[in-house]
Each structure stands twice: as C-alpha cells, then as structure tokens.
Amino acid sequence: MFGIGPGELAVIAVLFLVIFGPDKVPQMARDIGKFTNEARRAIEDFREDITQMNDDDEDSHAEDDDDQDADTDYENEEDEEDDAKERDL
C-alpha cells in the first residue's frame, strides 16, 4: 500500500496518538470515513450523470440521423418525379 510497510504504519499510528490524543483519533477516523463515503457517492453520481448525458446525446443524434435519412429519401423521390415529368415533356 503506497510502499509503506507495517512498521512504518505503526510509527504513523503512534504519532497520531501522540499528536492528537487518544480521544480525538477515533472521531477523526470516523470523520475521514464519512468524507470518503460522501466523496465516493459524489463521484458515482457524477459518473452516472455523464453517462446519462452521453446516452441521451447519442440517442438524439441517432434520431437526427433518422430524420435526415427520411428527408433525403423524400427529396430524392421529388427529384425522381421531377425527372420523370421532364422526360415526359
């Protein structure tokens, strides 16, 4: 874990106890845990929003492409009818 061995973790834990005292360390650990959970939830919500926006954007582009294809087909039919009328004249 980050290149820190068990002995180094023990030293860090002892320093925390000495600096902050045995009363504050458990509360600090709870606060860090709460912050971590809130950050994870926020990141997950952000990912879901981005994914949903991307999916919605792809859906709207697909619908636009379908509409353009339909318009193109209609214009081609009109052109074919115009060509047919010109040939008849």
Rosetta blueprint (number, residue, H / E / L):
1 M L
2 F L
3 G L
4 I L
5 G L
6 P H
7 G H
8 E H
9 L H
10 A H
11 V H
12 I H
13 A H
14 V H
15 L H
16 F H
17 L H
18 V H
19 I H
20 F H
21 G H
22 P H
23 D H
24 K H
25 V H
26 P H
27 Q H
28 M H
29 A H
30 R H
31 D H
32 I H
33 G H
34 K H
35 F H
36 T H
37 N H
38 E H
39 A H
40 R H
41 R H
42 A H
43 I H
44 E H
45 D H
46 F H
47 R H
48 E H
49 D H
50 I H
51 T H
52 Q H
53 M H
54 N H
55 D H
56 D H
57 D H
58 E H
59 D H
60 S H
61 H H
62 A H
63 E H
64 D H
65 D H
66 D H
67 D H
68 Q H
69 D H
70 A H
71 D H
72 T H
73 D H
74 Y H
75 E H
76 N H
77 E H
78 E H
79 D H
80 E H
81 E H
82 D H
83 D H
84 A H
85 K H
86 E H
87 R H
88 D H
89 L L
